[in-house]
Amino acid sequence: MKAIILFAIPPHNINHGAYPYGFALIGTMAKQAGHEIYSLIAKPNENNSEFCLRYIDFISEKNINVVALSSTSIRYPEVKYLIEQAKNKNCITVLGGFIVSAQPELIMANIGADFCVYGEGEYTFLELIDALENDRDRRAIDGLLYLENGIVIKNRPRSPVQDLDKLPFLDLELFDFSEFSQILMLIGSRSCPYGCTFCYRSPDIPYRQRNLDSLFLELDYFLQHYGHFVKELQIQDDLFMLNKARVLEFCERIKPYNLPFSIQGRVDFVDEEVIKALKEAGCYLLEFGLESINDNILESMNKKITSQQIRLALELSVKHGIMPFGVFIFGDKEDDAQTIQNSLQFYLENISKYWIHLSPIILFPGSDIYNFAVSKGIILDEVDFLEKRLPYKNVSKLTEEQYQLFLRKIDFYKKAKRTIAHTPIVTQYNSFSINRDGSMSIVAYCPMCDHKIYFSEVMLETLLKPTGRDCQNCGNMFIWTELPMIKTFQELNDDCEKYNEFFSGYKGRILVYGMNDTIKFFFHAIHVFRQKVVKIVDKYHEYYKNDLFCGLKIESPTSLHNILYDLCIVSDVGLLNEAKTTLTKYGLPIDNVINWDSAIKQNILNN
């Protein structure tokens, strides 16, 4: 057969402008080897359902017979669906990425792909296509998995690429990300020499760095082709900063480009000289692996850093005008109420200084903490765990009640968007006005120089995600985000307790009509509520095609016939008439249809 290959890059493979560089590199090499290659890249703001329709049409239009996909474990449902659709078109499917490398045999046995590639996939993929086109023995291809008579065959592992400088630059005609991103990505190394317990990257693959000459040749190549749209550079290594002399040399060489950039580092690496050099070179964002402010938790995570090093690195970054970014993850097996409170207290005390996200720990397959959860019976069915997109599990020393309270607290802080450091949190509800066209005029204060800044014609949608802004006085970039919630966490938590109390005594079956953020939050926060729900419907169910809420899929209202329920909760008051009309159409009762916000809050919270 002659392979006609599609490299599909769905929305979940492009995250905040960062695209799958390694996957695109494999496509570039396949094209250079003379194969017929196409790419299909998600459009800006395109959801998975919209992409899938284009994906199916594209396969037919171009007579594709081989589809290549890459993914992480948390996107198991989406990639499985794409594989199913490709196989319905009689395509051979090839899957790679961390999803395979973390659990090679389990993924091969369950996801439905014809072939899986584990480890670094450039040469494995090329050899596989050669074998398909020339009917050669696949058993000799290192790094490959496949099925024979229903049994998983795992070939021996492939040795990692030793000389990264010999790899080509991305084919920018084949993989044109300019529509999606104004960020230019470069990768100067592969793997990581550390072994954090929560990380799913394989410790068996050695850490390697590119020569800086090669890195800057690639930068020049990208700017020559994409210079008209590039606004910033992102060094996408897992760990760029390991050799001080190399970092300082990079800073000197990047200066003439006058290109703002972000980079990853470790708190035990940076010092005053490094931070100052980064700032002078154009670095505006420095990403650290923080994880916790407790030394015993950092030790449990095998971080090999201390809380004092965290404090110093953050202080140095701010001192020299670089925005430090990091994540506190909660729920390590040694975490208890006190250690979590310690990290939260540090976070709250430094809201206006540092950009820190909060997250429950995610049990990524392949990580030590995941293996711990499996060994303790916390994860009983590994495939079901993937199907549900790695739901949060309590592996800590918290009781389940404490853990659920903590999840609600984190969800509140996420909604309040107080996790953004250098954010003009002082922006209050009386400091903006709505213009006639629906845009906003906002007054804020620069977190660096305290200069009052006026922003006009700001569209609401830009406030729904972190947005970079430049101070007109000092020139520093800072991050702002949506305005904080009115309610405090304690008020929100009290609400949840009242909801739990009410639904504990409710014996009926609940139908949910319409999905929105309120329903999503309470599905997560009110465990007795989700136990009562028998069905969720939404006319935009296609948007949620691959989402599960406590094991339930969101279905079309046309599926309502023969449903048995005692109470119908409508997510938004604007849907009440639609819900009643639809229920009537199917001969279902409407005397027990209530809106969540108006009816439930009034009946429960005022009691």
C-alpha positions in Angstrom: 0.0 0.0 0.0 1.0 3.6 -0.4 0.5 5.5 2.8 -1.5 8.7 2.7 -0.9 10.0 6.2 -2.9 12.5 8.3 -1.3 14.1 11.4 -4.3 15.2 13.4 -3.9 17.9 16.0 -7.3 18.4 17.9 -8.0 21.3 20.2 -6.9 19.4 23.3 -3.4 19.1 21.8 -3.0 22.9 21.6 -3.0 24.5 25.0 -2.9 28.2 25.5 -1.0 28.6 22.3 1.5 25.8 23.0 1.4 23.2 20.2 2.7 19.6 20.2 6.2 20.3 18.9 7.4 16.7 19.1 4.4 15.3 17.3 4.8 17.9 14.5 8.5 17.0 14.3 7.6 13.4 13.4 5.3 14.6 10.7 8.1 16.8 9.3 10.5 13.9 9.2 7.9 11.6 7.5 7.4 14.3 4.8 11.2 14.6 4.4 11.4 10.8 3.9 9.2 11.2 0.9 5.8 10.1 2.3 2.5 11.9 1.4 1.7 13.8 4.5 -1.2 16.1 5.5 -1.9 17.9 8.7 -5.2 19.0 10.2 -4.8 21.5 13.0 -7.6 22.7 15.3 -8.8 26.2 14.5 -8.9 29.0 17.2 -11.8 28.4 19.7 -12.8 25.2 17.9 -14.2 22.6 20.2 -13.7 18.8 19.9 -17.0 18.2 18.2 -16.4 20.8 15.5 -12.9 19.5 14.9 -14.2 15.9 14.6 -16.6 16.9 11.8 -13.7 18.4 9.9 -11.5 15.5 10.7 -14.0 12.9 9.2 -14.6 15.0 6.1 -10.8 15.5 5.6 -10.1 11.8 5.8 -12.7 11.2 3.0 -11.6 14.2 0.9 -7.9 13.3 0.9 -8.3 9.5 0.8 -6.4 9.2 4.0 -5.4 5.6 4.9 -3.1 6.2 7.9 -4.0 8.5 10.8 -1.4 9.6 13.4 -2.4 10.9 16.8 -0.6 11.8 20.0 -2.1 12.4 23.5 -1.6 12.4 27.2 -3.5 10.1 29.5 -6.1 12.7 30.7 -7.4 12.8 27.1 -8.1 9.1 26.7 -11.8 9.5 25.9 -11.2 12.1 23.2 -8.4 10.2 21.4 -10.3 6.9 21.6 -13.2 8.6 19.9 -10.9 10.0 17.1 -9.5 6.5 16.6 -12.9 5.0 16.3 -13.9 7.6 13.7 -10.8 6.9 11.7 -11.3 3.2 11.8 -14.8 3.6 10.6 -13.2 5.1 7.5 -10.9 2.1 7.1 -7.8 3.9 8.2 -4.8 2.4 10.0 -4.4 4.3 13.3 -1.1 5.0 15.0 -1.0 6.5 18.5 1.9 7.9 20.4 2.7 10.3 23.2 2.8 10.0 27.0 -0.5 8.2 27.0 1.3 5.2 25.5 4.7 5.5 27.1 3.1 5.5 30.6 1.0 2.3 30.1 2.1 0.7 26.9 0.3 -2.7 27.1 -2.9 -1.4 28.8 -3.4 1.3 26.2 -2.7 -1.0 23.3 -5.2 -3.5 24.6 -8.0 -1.0 25.2 -7.9 2.1 23.0 -8.5 0.5 19.7 -5.5 1.8 17.7 -3.8 -0.5 15.2 -0.4 0.5 16.4 1.0 2.3 19.4 4.5 3.9 19.7 6.2 4.1 23.1 9.2 6.2 23.9 10.6 8.7 21.4 8.7 8.1 18.3 10.5 9.7 15.3 12.3 6.7 13.9 9.7 4.1 15.1 7.0 5.9 13.1 9.2 6.1 10.0 10.1 2.4 10.1 6.4 1.5 10.7 5.3 3.4 7.5 8.1 1.8 5.6 7.0 -1.6 6.8 3.3 -0.9 5.8 4.2 0.3 2.4 6.7 -2.5 1.6 5.0 -5.4 3.6 8.0 -5.8 5.9 8.1 -7.5 9.3 6.9 -5.2 12.1 8.6 -7.4 14.8 11.9 -5.7 14.0 10.6 -2.2 14.7 11.8 -1.0 18.1 9.4 1.0 20.3 6.2 -0.5 18.6 3.1 -2.2 20.0 0.4 -4.0 18.1 -2.1 -6.9 18.5 -1.7 -10.4 17.1 -4.7 -12.7 17.6 -5.9 -10.4 20.4 -2.6 -10.5 22.3 -0.5 -7.4 22.8 2.9 -7.6 21.3 5.5 -5.2 22.7 8.7 -4.9 20.7 11.9 -4.0 22.5 12.3 -0.4 23.5 14.0 2.1 21.1 17.1 3.9 22.2 16.5 7.6 22.7 17.9 10.1 20.1 21.4 10.9 21.3 22.2 13.9 19.1 19.3 16.3 19.1 21.1 18.7 16.8 20.6 16.3 13.9 16.8 16.5 14.1 15.3 18.8 11.5 13.4 22.0 12.1 9.6 21.9 11.8 8.1 22.1 8.3 6.2 25.3 8.6 4.2 24.7 5.4 2.9 21.4 6.8 2.4 22.6 10.4 1.3 26.2 10.2 0.4 27.2 13.7 0.3 30.9 13.0 -3.5 31.1 13.0 -3.6 29.6 16.5 -0.7 31.1 18.2 1.6 34.1 18.3 4.0 32.2 20.5 7.2 30.8 19.0 8.1 27.5 20.7 11.6 26.1 20.9 12.9 23.0 22.7 16.5 23.0 23.8 16.6 19.7 25.6 14.7 16.5 26.2 13.7 14.6 29.4 14.5 15.5 33.0 17.2 14.2 35.3 14.9 14.4 38.3 12.3 11.9 39.4 9.4 13.7 41.1 6.8 11.2 42.3 3.8 12.9 40.6 5.5 13.2 37.2 4.5 10.8 34.3 7.7 11.4 32.3 9.9 8.3 32.1 13.0 8.4 34.3 14.6 5.8 32.0 15.1 8.3 29.2 18.3 10.3 29.7 18.5 14.1 29.8 20.1 15.6 26.7 20.7 19.2 25.6 20.9 20.7 22.2 23.9 22.8 21.2 23.0 26.5 21.4 24.2 27.1 17.9 21.5 24.7 16.7 18.9 26.3 18.8 19.6 29.8 17.4 19.7 28.5 13.9 16.2 27.2 14.4 15.2 30.5 16.0 16.4 32.4 12.9 14.6 29.9 10.6 11.3 30.4 12.4 11.6 34.2 12.5 12.4 34.2 8.8 9.2 32.4 8.1 7.0 33.6 10.9 8.6 36.8 12.1 5.6 38.9 11.0 3.3 37.3 13.6 5.6 36.2 16.5 5.0 38.2 19.7 7.0 36.1 22.1 9.2 33.1 22.5 8.5 30.1 24.8 11.3 27.7 25.8 9.3 24.6 26.2 11.8 22.3 27.8 10.9 20.2 30.9 14.1 21.7 32.3 16.1 24.2 30.5 18.2 25.4 33.4 20.8 22.9 34.5 24.1 24.4 33.4 24.7 28.0 34.5 27.3 28.8 31.9 24.9 27.6 29.2 22.0 29.7 30.6 24.2 32.8 30.8 25.4 32.3 27.2 21.7 31.9 26.1 20.9 35.2 27.7 23.7 37.0 25.9 22.8 35.5 22.5 19.0 36.2 22.8 19.4 39.9 23.7 19.7 41.2 20.2 16.4 39.6 19.1 14.4 41.9 21.5 12.0 39.1 21.9 10.1 38.6 25.2 10.4 35.0 26.4 9.3 32.6 29.1 11.4 29.8 30.4 11.4 26.9 32.9 13.8 26.7 35.8 14.3 25.2 39.3 14.3 27.2 42.5 17.6 25.6 43.6 19.3 26.8 40.4 18.6 30.5 40.1 20.6 33.1 41.9 20.9 36.9 41.6 23.3 36.7 38.6 21.0 34.3 36.6 17.8 36.2 37.4 19.4 39.6 36.4 20.8 38.1 33.2 17.4 36.6 32.3 15.6 40.0 32.9 18.2 41.9 30.7 17.7 39.3 28.0 14.0 39.8 27.8 12.6 37.1 30.1 9.2 38.2 31.5 7.9 34.9 32.9 9.9 32.3 34.9 8.2 29.0 35.5 9.2 27.1 38.7 8.1 23.7 40.0 6.9 24.8 43.5 4.4 22.1 44.5 4.4 22.8 48.3 5.8 25.1 50.9 6.4 22.2 53.4 9.8 20.6 53.5 8.5 17.2 54.4 6.1 17.2 51.5 8.8 18.4 49.1 10.9 15.4 50.4 8.0 13.0 49.9 7.6 14.3 46.3 11.3 13.7 45.7 11.6 17.4 44.6 15.2 17.8 46.0 14.4 21.4 46.9 13.5 23.3 50.1 10.9 25.8 51.1 13.6 28.4 51.7 14.8 28.0 48.1 11.3 28.5 46.9 10.9 31.8 48.9 14.3 33.1 47.7 13.7 32.3 44.0 10.3 34.0 44.1 11.7 37.0 45.8 14.6 37.4 43.4 12.3 37.1 40.4 10.0 39.9 41.6 13.0 42.0 42.7 14.3 42.0 39.1 10.9 42.4 37.4 10.3 38.9 36.2 6.9 37.3 36.9 7.4 34.0 38.7 4.9 31.3 38.0 4.3 28.0 39.7 1.7 25.5 41.0 1.0 24.3 44.5 -0.4 20.8 44.2 -2.2 19.3 47.2 -2.9 15.8 48.2 0.4 14.1 48.3 0.4 10.9 50.4 2.1 12.7 53.3 -0.2 15.8 53.1 -2.5 16.5 56.0 -4.7 19.4 57.1 -1.8 21.3 58.5 0.6 21.0 55.5 -2.2 22.0 53.1 -3.1 25.0 55.3 0.6 26.0 55.4 0.7 26.2 51.6 -2.6 27.9 51.3 -1.5 30.5 53.9 1.6 31.2 51.9 -0.5 31.5 48.8 -3.0 33.9 50.4 -0.2 36.1 51.9 1.4 36.5 48.5 -1.6 36.8 46.2 -0.5 40.2 44.9 3.1 39.2 44.5 3.4 35.9 42.8 1.5 34.0 40.0 0.6 30.7 41.6 -2.0 28.2 40.6 -3.6 25.7 43.0 -4.5 22.2 42.0 -5.3 18.9 43.6 -2.7 16.3 42.7 -3.5 14.4 39.5 -2.6 10.8 39.5 -0.9 10.5 36.2 -0.4 6.9 35.0 3.2 6.0 35.1 4.0 8.2 38.1 5.0 6.9 41.5 2.0 8.4 43.2 -0.3 6.6 40.6 1.4 3.3 41.3 0.9 3.9 45.0 -2.8 4.5 44.5 -3.1 1.3 42.5 -1.2 -0.7 45.1 -3.5 0.6 47.9 -6.7 -0.2 46.0 -7.5 3.5 45.6 -7.6 3.0 41.9 -9.4 -0.3 41.3 -10.1 -0.2 37.5 -7.3 1.5 35.5 -9.3 1.6 32.3 -12.3 3.2 34.0 -9.9 5.7 35.6 -8.8 6.7 32.1 -12.3 6.8 30.8 -13.3 9.2 33.5 -10.2 11.4 32.7 -8.1 10.8 35.8 -10.6 12.0 38.5 -9.2 13.3 41.7 -8.5 10.6 44.3 -7.6 11.0 47.9 -4.2 9.4 48.6 -3.4 11.8 51.4 -3.7 11.6 55.2 -6.9 13.6 55.0 -10.2 12.0 55.8 -12.6 11.8 52.8 -14.7 14.6 54.4 -11.6 16.8 54.8 -10.6 16.0 51.2 -14.0 17.0 49.8 -13.9 20.3 51.7 -10.4 20.9 50.4 -11.6 20.3 46.8 -14.4 22.8 47.2 -11.9 25.3 48.6 -9.6 24.9 45.6 -12.5 25.1 43.2 -13.6 28.4 44.8 -10.2 29.9 44.5 -10.0 28.8 40.8 -13.4 30.5 40.2 -12.3 33.6 42.1 -9.1 33.7 39.9 -7.0 34.8 42.8 -4.2 32.5 41.6 -2.7 35.2 39.4 0.3 36.9 40.8 1.1 40.4 39.7 -2.6 40.8 39.1 -4.2 44.1 39.8 -6.5 42.5 42.4 -7.2 46.1 43.6 -9.5 46.4 40.6 -12.9 46.5 42.3 -16.4 46.5 40.9 -16.6 50.3 41.1 -13.4 50.7 39.0 -14.8 49.7 35.6 -17.7 50.8 33.4 -19.6 49.2 30.6 -19.5 50.9 27.3 -22.3 51.0 24.8 -20.8 48.3 22.6 -20.6 46.0 25.6 -16.9 46.5 26.1 -15.4 47.6 29.4 -13.3 50.5 30.6 -11.1 49.4 33.5 -8.8 51.2 35.9 -6.0 49.0 37.4 -2.6 49.5 39.1 0.7 48.1 37.9 2.0 45.6 40.4 5.6 46.7 39.7 5.5 50.5 39.9 1.9 51.1 41.3 1.1 53.4 38.3 -2.6 53.8 37.6 -3.4 52.3 34.2 -6.5 52.9 32.1 -7.7 50.2 29.7 -10.6 51.0 27.3 -12.6 48.8 25.0 -11.8 45.6 26.9 -14.1 42.8 25.7 -15.5 40.6 28.4 -14.2 37.4 26.9 -10.6 38.6 27.4 -11.3 38.6 31.1 -12.1 34.9 31.1 -8.5 33.8 30.8 -5.1 35.2 32.0 -4.2 38.1 29.7 -0.8 39.8 29.4 -0.8 43.6 29.6 2.0 46.2 29.4 2.3 49.0 31.9 2.5 52.3 30.1 4.8 53.7 32.8 7.5 51.1 33.5 7.0 48.8 30.5 6.7 45.6 32.6 4.2 43.0 31.5 1.8 41.7 34.1 -1.2 39.3 34.1 -4.8 40.2 34.9 -7.8 38.1 34.8 -11.5 38.1 35.6 -12.9 40.1 38.5 -13.1 38.3 41.9 -16.3 36.6 43.1 -18.4 38.4 45.6 -18.8 35.5 48.0 -16.1 34.4 50.3 -15.1 30.7 50.4 -16.7 30.3 53.8 -20.0 31.6 52.5 -19.7 29.2 49.5 -18.8 26.3 51.8 -21.8 27.0 54.0 -24.0 26.9 51.0 -22.6 23.5 50.0 -23.2 22.2 53.5 -26.9 23.3 53.3 -27.3 21.7 49.9 -25.8 18.5 51.2 -28.1 18.5 54.1 -31.1 19.1 51.9 -30.3 16.4 49.3 -29.4 13.9 52.0 -33.1 13.9 53.0 -34.4 14.0 49.4 -35.5 10.5 48.2 -36.4 11.2 44.6 -34.7 11.0 41.3 -33.3 14.1 39.6 -33.2 15.1 36.0 -30.9 18.0 35.1 -31.8 20.1 32.1 -29.0 22.3 30.8 -25.3 22.4 31.8 -23.5 25.5 33.1 -20.7 26.4 35.5 -23.0 26.4 38.5 -24.2 22.8 37.8 -20.6 21.7 37.1 -19.5 23.1 40.5 -22.2 21.5 42.5 -21.8 18.2 40.8 -18.3 18.3 42.1 -19.0 19.8 45.5 -22.3 18.2 46.6 -21.8 14.4 46.7 -25.3 13.6 47.7 -26.8 15.7 44.9 -24.8 13.8 42.2 -26.0 10.5 43.7 -29.6 11.5 43.0 -29.1 12.5 39.3 -30.4 10.0 36.8 -29.9 12.0 33.6 -28.4 15.2 32.2 -29.6 16.8 29.0 -28.5 19.8 27.0 -29.3 20.9 23.5 -25.6 21.6 23.0 -24.8 18.0 24.1 -22.3 17.7 21.2 -20.0 20.1 22.9 -19.8 17.8 25.9 -19.6 14.6 23.8 -16.5 13.4 25.5 -17.3 14.7 29.0 -18.5 12.7 32.0 -20.0 14.1 35.1 -19.9 11.5 37.8 -20.2 8.8 35.2 -23.1 10.4 33.3 -22.8 11.7 29.8 -24.7 14.8 28.7 -27.3 13.7 26.2 -29.7 15.4 23.8 -33.2 16.4 25.0 -34.5 14.1 22.3 -33.4 11.2 24.6 -36.0 12.2 27.3 -38.7 9.7 26.3 -39.5 7.1 28.9 -37.3 8.8 31.5 -38.4 8.4 35.1 -37.7 11.3 37.4 -39.3 13.1 40.4 -37.6 16.5 40.1 -36.3 18.4 37.1 -33.7 21.0 37.9 -33.1 23.6 35.2 -29.6 25.1 35.2 -30.7 28.6 34.1 -33.9 30.6 34.5 -33.8 31.3 30.8 -34.2 27.6 30.0 -37.4 27.1 32.1 -39.8 27.6 29.2 -37.7 25.5 26.8 -37.5 22.7 29.4 -41.2 22.6 30.1 -42.0 22.7 26.3 -39.6 19.8 25.7 -40.9 17.7 28.6 -44.5 18.3 27.5 -43.6 17.1 24.0 -42.6 13.8 25.4 -45.6 13.5 27.8 -43.5 14.1 30.9 -44.7 16.0 34.0 -43.8 19.7 34.4 -45.3 20.5 37.8 -41.9 19.5 39.4 -39.6 21.7 37.2 -37.6 24.2 39.1 -34.7 26.6 38.3 -31.6 26.0 40.4 -30.7 29.5 41.3 -34.1 30.9 42.1 -36.0 27.9 43.6 -33.4 25.8 45.3 -31.4 28.7 46.8 -34.6 30.3 48.0 -36.0 27.1 49.5 -32.8 25.8 51.0 -30.5 28.7 52.0 -33.3 30.7 53.6 -34.3 27.8 55.9 
